[in-house]
Amino acid sequence: MSHKSDIEIAREAAKRPIQEIGAKLGIGAEDLLPYGHDKAKVSQPFIDSLAGRPDGKLILVTAINPTPAGEGKTTTTVGLGDGLNRIGKKAAICIREASLGPCFGMKGGAAGGGYAQVVPMEEMNLHFTGDFHAITSAHNLLAAMIDNHIYWGNALGIDQRRVVWRRVMDMNDRALRDIVTSLGGVPNGFPRQTGFDITVASEVMAILCLASDLADLERRLGDIIVAYTRDKAPITCRDIGADGAMAVLLKDAIQPNLVQTLENNPAFVHGGPFANIAHGCNSVMATKTALKLADYVVTEAGFGADLGAEKFMNIKCRKAGIAPSAVVVVATVRAMKMNGGVAKADLGAENVEAVKAGCPNLGRHIENVKSFGVPVVVAINHFSGDTEAEIAAVEEYVAGLGSEAVLCKHWALGSEGTEELARRVVALAESGQAEFEPLYPDDMGLFEKIETIAKRIYRADSVVADAKVLSQLREWEAAGFGSLPVCMAKTQYSFTTDPTVRGAPEGFPIPIREVRLSAGAGFVVAICGEIMTMPGLPSAPAAESIRLNADGFVEGLF
């Protein structure tokens, strides 16, 4: 087993020119827009030319609630993609781009790990092809144009107290959550309270990830509601006149990025909405393009299945007209032990009883995913300290739920460690078992949609919202937005809104603090409990360990 760090493994990768990777999927060199030798965007005309082709099978990778013990969802996505190619299938993976916020904050990187990684790892975790910067610029152009419109006479009659378009940046900065702008007198405009969100929470990010093409992108941008008049009439981005210029800033960013795994298999890395505060899936354009080019497409949805998978099914699949043929739920023995009450420092010791005590969290996710009508297989992401008895406990528990758990060693062995999982996924996907159905119909009321998710996915007994929230939802329904799905902004660490509650709790309230209308993206955001749309940095941010070494290589990204 390797003891090299992820970044050392990535740096030793025998990368192939990106044109060779494109050729594996039938993408000609002329249809790739190279960013150096190992990254490229796939051109819009080529994507348009695929319209009549049949789709391959879509495989979703999701997970249990994350714990400090680690789960490895992206690592498993990459490992499964490589495993499918190893057993002779034409497969591609689709994952999200990394945000700088968590890279320099908590988690380091987001390109997989060990021998199941996407490369170039350093560029992917840093500026990559500039998509996030383009999204940040487009978002903040609109913010600047709103304040500028008010400064030059406010012909639209915007109520400055009702400007709902905040600013964004791709970094964790709690100091900017709530601010006052335009101080300094007449030349600087009219002071008002506003704030920053992280770029991945921007509606522009959601729009880029849900748009079907550039024309759809511009239409959705125009539909963004940015403010209201004194009589509560909505003012849109189109009214401000920013939609055209924003589309210009995003014309390259909307084209999917093609890179490769360590085993030189194709990987689309595009878009990056967080799953705890946004919808947690890579772009529809990347996924649908991959489905036209590969027989199997493995994609992931962020955090636990209560967040990423729920939004993948209820928002992305509903909007894009796609459906998964099978779902992989990733779990680790270590995480089961943590859910069973073991402290992180004690995870090294065998504790079969704690594994069994923690398994209900996994069981809840399996039940939830199956409720969408799709078959489930569990991937046990292997750690070297796992014992046979602990692994057997997870396998037995999952078998008792009518599914199968497969031990996977992709971190240490690459595709050799996911052959069995790949064969099981193929069997499930080809079995015709999948009869996908979203959790709720379009015509259900907005509050009822929130209640449905809270009760059926989280197992809450009630949703608590004050009169202001309920009134706001009713106003949006009256304005014609009642058919939209809901996007829950909630802690990723628990089924509840309390991040310290592990396992599979039942019968608790879900408090809704605020609701936001994303009319361009096409969903209503319900902000639950204490969740922040602008995260902060931890007491010892990862940034303190990231630097260039004497050879000019990046150290500290992982």
N, C-alpha and C positions, 0 to 999 in steps of 0.2 A: 504494500500500500504506500502511496506517495505521502511524504510529509512536506512537500513544497507548498508554498502559499498559492492561492488562486492567481495572484498577479504574476508569480514566477511561471506557473503553468501556461498562462495566457501569453506571456512574452516569448516562450519557447515554441509557440504554435507554428506549424508549417502551413502558413496561410497560402491559399491559391489566389491568383488574380481574380477580381470580382467578375470579370467577363466569363471565366470558367464556371463560376457558381451560377451565374445567370443561364448559361448554356444548359445546365442540368435540368432547368425548368422550361427550356425552349425560349428563353429571352435572348434576343440577338444583341450583340455589342452596341449596335446603333440605337437600341431601345433603352440603354442604360445611360444615366448621366453620372459619370464617375466623380466621387469626392476622394481623390487620392487613388491608391491601388486596391484598397480593400473594402470600400464602401461605395454604394451608388444608389441613386434614386431611379425608380422605374417610371418611364415616361407615360404621360397621360394618353397620347395617341395609341401606344401599345396596349394599355389597360382597356381603352375603348374598343380595341379590335377583338377582345376576348368575349364580347357580349353573348355570342351564341353558344359558347361551350358549356357542357354539363359541369356540375360541381362535384368535387371530391367529397370525402367524408370529413366532418368537423369533429374534433375531439377537444373537449374542454378539460383543462387541469385546474383544480381548485384545491382547497385545503381546510384543515381544522382551524380554529382560532389561533392566531400566532402567539407563541410564548417566547421568553428569552432563550429557551432551549434550541430554537430554530426548527424550521419545517422543510424548507428547500423546494418551494413550489416552482420557481423559475428553473432551478437546477434540474428538477424532474421533467419539466416541459422540454428542456434542451435534450436531456438524456433520452426521453421517449422519442423525440424526433429523430435522433441518431439511431435509436434502436429499431425504429420502423424502417429506416434506410438500410440498416444492417441485415434485416430479414428480407430484403429485396423489394420493399415498397417505395414508391415515389412519394416522399413526404417532405413537408416544409413546416417550419414553426413560425408563429406570430406572437411576439411579445411587445411589451411597452418600452418606451425610452425611459431613461433614468432622470429623475429630478436632482438638481444640484443640492436642494434643501436637505434631503436625507443622506446624500453622499457625504456632505460635510457635517451632518448632524449625527444621526443614530447608526445607520446601517451600512455605510461604506459604499457598496455598489449594487448593481441590479442586473448583472449579466450571467447569472448562474454561478457555478462553483466547481472546483476540482477539475475532473476531466469531462464535465458536462457544462461547457461555457460557450458563450457567443463572443467572437472576437471581431474587431479590435476592442478589447475590454476597456482600456483606458479612455479612448475617444468616446465610446458608448456612454461611459459614466460621466463624461465632462461635457464638451460642447457638441459632440457628434456632428450632425450636418446642419446645426443651427435652427432646428425646428422650434425649440422652446423659446429661443430668442425672438424668432419671428412672431410667435404667438404673444409673447410679452409685449413686443412693440405694437402689434395690431391692437391689443387690448388697451394699452395706454394711449395710443393715438386717439381712440374713441373718448377716453377720459379727458384728454386735453381739449378735444373739440367740443365736449359738453360744457366745460368751464369757459371756453372761448366764446361759445354761443351766448351764454349768459352775460359775459363781459361786454359783448358788442350789442347789447340792447334786448336780448332775450325775446326775440320775435315769436317763439313758440309758447311763451308764457310758462316756462318750467318753474315749478315750485322748488326753490333751492333746498327746502327741507325734505323734499321727496326725490332727490337724486339717488338712485339705487345702484348705479354703476361705480364700483370701487376700483382701485388700482391693483396691479399685481407685480410681483417679482418672483424669480425662481430661486428663492432662498428662504430659510427659516429666520424670521426677524420679528419677534414678539413686540418690539418697540413700535412697530408700524401698524399694529392691529386697529388702533383707534387714534386718529390724528385730526388736527384742524389745519386746513390748507388756506392759502391766499391771505395770510397775515402780511402786514407791511404797508397797508394803505391802498389808495385808489388805483395806482398802476398795476397792482397784483390781483385785482378782481375782488370778489365778495367772499369773505371768510365763511367756511362751512365745515361741518364735521364729516369726515369720511374715514377711509382706512385702506389697508392693503390686504389682499389674500395671496396665497402662494399660486404661482402660475398654473399648476396642475388643477387648481380649483376653478380656474377661469371658465366662463361659459364659452369663450373662444376655443379653448382646448376641447371642450365637449363637442362643440360644433365641428371642428376639424376631424374629430374621431368618429362622428356620426354622418358626415356629409358623403354623398355618393359621387360627386364630381365638383369641379370648380364653380359651375353655375349654381348648384345646390348650396355650396358653401356661401356664395355671395347672397343668395336669397335668405338663408338662415341668419347670416350676419345682420342683414337688414331688419329681420324680425326681432332682434334683441330689444327688450324694453329697458330703457336706461333711466327713465325718470317719469314723473307724473305732474300734471298741472294742478292748480289749486282745487279744481273740481274733480281731481283724480282720473283725468283722461290720460292714457299712456302715451309717452313719447318714445319713439323707436330710434334705433341707430340709423335707419333709412331717413327719418325726419331730420336728423342731425347732418346727414349727407356723408357719413364716414364709411359706408359699406363698400363702396368701390375701392377706396384707397386701402382699406383693410384687406380686401381680397388680393390686391396687388402685393401687399406685404407677405401674403400667405401662399402665393401661387406656386412657389417651389416646395414649401413646407407640406402642402397637401399630398405630394407625390411620395409613395411609400419608400422606405429605405431598405436596401438589400445588403445583408452581410452574411457571415458564415459561422458555423459552429467549429469547434476544434477539429472535428472530423470532416470538415469541408462540405457540410450539408447546408442548404439554403435556409436563411433566417430573415424574416421581415420584422424590422423593429421600427414601430411607428406610433406616435402619440403616447400620452402618458397620464391620463386622469387618475388621481388617487381613488382607491375604492372606499376609503373611510369618509371622504368628503365629496367625491364625485362618482362617476359610474365605473371606474376601475377596469376598463377594457382597452386594448389597442384599437387602432382605427378600423372602421368598417371597410375602407378602401383596401387596406393591406390584407384583411381577412378574405374579402371577396376575390381579390386578385389571386391570392394563394390558392383558393378553392378552385379556380379555373385552371391552375397550372399544375397542381399536385393531386394525387389520389387520396392523401391524408394530410390534413392540416391540424397541427397541435397548437392550441392557443391557451393562454392563461387568463384568469381574472383575479384581481388583487385580493389579498388577505383571505379570511375564512369564507366558506361558502355562504354564510349569512349575509355577507356584503357583496363581494365580487361576483359569485355565481348567481346570486339573486338578481343583481343588476344586469349581468350578461343575458340572462333569460328574459327578464321582464322589460329591459330597455333595449339592449343591443339587438337581440334576436328579433324582437317585435319590430323594431325600426328598420332593420336590414333585410328582413325576410329570410333569415338563415336559421338553422336548428342543429344542435349537436346530436351526433349518433351515439356517443358514449361520453361518460364523465369519469375522470380520474380524481379521487380525493387523496391528497398527500397527507401522511401522518408520520410521526416518528415515535419510537419507543420513549425517547427522552421527554417529548411533549406530553405523552400520555402520563408519564410519571409526574410531571409538573401539574397537570390537571388533577392528578390523584393526590396532590398535597405535598409533594417532595420539593424541597428548596433546591435552587440551581446548583449550589455547592455540593449537594448530596446525590446528584444524578448519576455519578459513576458507579454507585453500588447497586447490585441487583435487587429489584423490589417488584416482584410479580404482582403482589397485591395492589401496589400503587398503580401499576399499569392497568389492572382491571378496574380500579376505582376511577381512573381517568378516561377510560374508553367511552363512557356515555357522551362526551363531547363529540367524538368521532361519529358515534351512532346517530346523534341528532343531525349532523351534517349529511350523513348518508340518507336518512329519511327525507330530509328537506329536498335534496337533489332529486331523489326518486319521485317526489311529489310533482315534479315537472314532466314526468313521463319518460325519463331517460335512464338507461341502465348505468350502474356504477361499479367501478373496480377501485380498490384501495391500493395505493402505492406506499409501502413502508420504506421510507428513505433511510437506508442503513447507516448507522454510526458504528465505529469500531468497537465501542464499549457495550453494544447491545448483546444480551445473552440469548441463547436459544429458547430458554423458558419464557423470557419476556416477549420475544417475537411470536412464539406459539400462542401466547395469551391474546395478542392482538388478532392473529389469524383466526383463532377460535371464536372470538367475539364477533368479528366481521362475518364469518360463516353463519353464525347464529342469526344474522340479519338478512341472510339470503344473498349475500355478495361474497366476493373473494378478495383476500388481501395478498399481494405479491411483494416479496422482498426484492428491493432494488439497490444495486451497488454501483450506480452510474457515477457518483462522485469520485470513487476510487478507480473504476474500471471503464468509464465511458459507456459506449453502446453495448459492450459485452455484458454489462450489469443490468441492462433493461430488456434483454431479448425476450424473457418470459412475459414481462409486462406488455411489450409490443405485440406479442402473439395473442395475449388475452384481449387487448384493446381491439385488434383486428377482428377477432371472433365476435366480440360484443357489437362492434360497429356494423358488421356484415349480417348480424343475426336478425335484423329488422325489428328488434324489440322497441326501439325508440319511437314513441308517439308524443312528441314534444307539444306541450301546451303551457302558455304563460300562466301565472298564478291567479291573475284577475283579468276581467275583460275591460276593454277601453271605456265602456259606458258606465262603469262603476264610479261613484262619487270620489272626489279626491281624498277626503278624510277616511272614507271606507277603504280605499286602497292602502292608506297608511296603516289602518287597523288590521287589514288582512295580512300585511307583511309582519306587523308586530306580533300578531297572535299565531299565525301559522308557521312563520320562520323562526322568530325569536322565542315563541311560547309565552309571551306576555299575557296578562289578563286584562290590561286596559291601556289606552293611550290618553295621556293627560295633556291638554292644550287649553290655553286661556281663550277668552272670548275674542280677543284681537286676532289670534291665529285662525280660529274657526270662521270669523267674519271675512278674513282675507281669502281663505279658500273658497268661500261662497261667492265672493266678488269675481274671482278668476273663473269659476264655473259659469257665472252669468255672462262673462266676457267671451266665452267660447273655448276656454282652456280645460274644461272638465275631462276631456278624453285623454289627456296626457298621462303617461306613467309617472310614478313618484321615485325620486332618488333619495334614499335615506343617508343622512350624514350622521354617523354613529361610531363610537369607539370600536376598533377592530379586535380588542382583546377579550370581549365577552359578548354573550348573547344579550346581556342587559346593557344599560348605559353606564354602568359602573365597571371600569376596566379591571378592578381587582377580583371580580366574581368569575371564577373559572368553572369548568365543568358544563353541566346541562341543566341550568336552573329553570324553574317554571313559576308562573303566577306572580309576576312583578309588573310595575307600571313602566311605560315608556313615555318620558316627558318630551314634548315637542317645544323647543324654545323659540323657534323662528321658522318661517317658510319663505322661500325665494322662488320666483318664477323665472325659469330659463326658457323663454318663448322661442328662441332661436334653436337651441339644442333640442327642445321638445320634451321637457320634463319639469316637474315641480320638485324642488329640493326641500326636504324636511330635516331641520337641524335638531338633533336629539341630545339632551343632556348637556354635558360640558364640552362637546367636541369643538375644536377650533379650526377655522378655515385658513388661518395663518399659524402654522406650528411654530414652536420656539426651539432653540438649540438646547441640548442637555448640558449638565454642569461640566462635563468633559467632552466637548464635541469632537467627532472624528477628524475635523479639520486640524486639530492640534497635532495629529500624527501624519498628516499628508504633506509630502515635500518632494523635491527633486534630489536624487542622490548624486554622487560625484560623477557618475556616468551619464547624467542627464535623464535618467528614468524616474518615473513617478513611483513613490513609495507610499504605503498607507491606504491605498484604495484596495478594497477586498470584496 
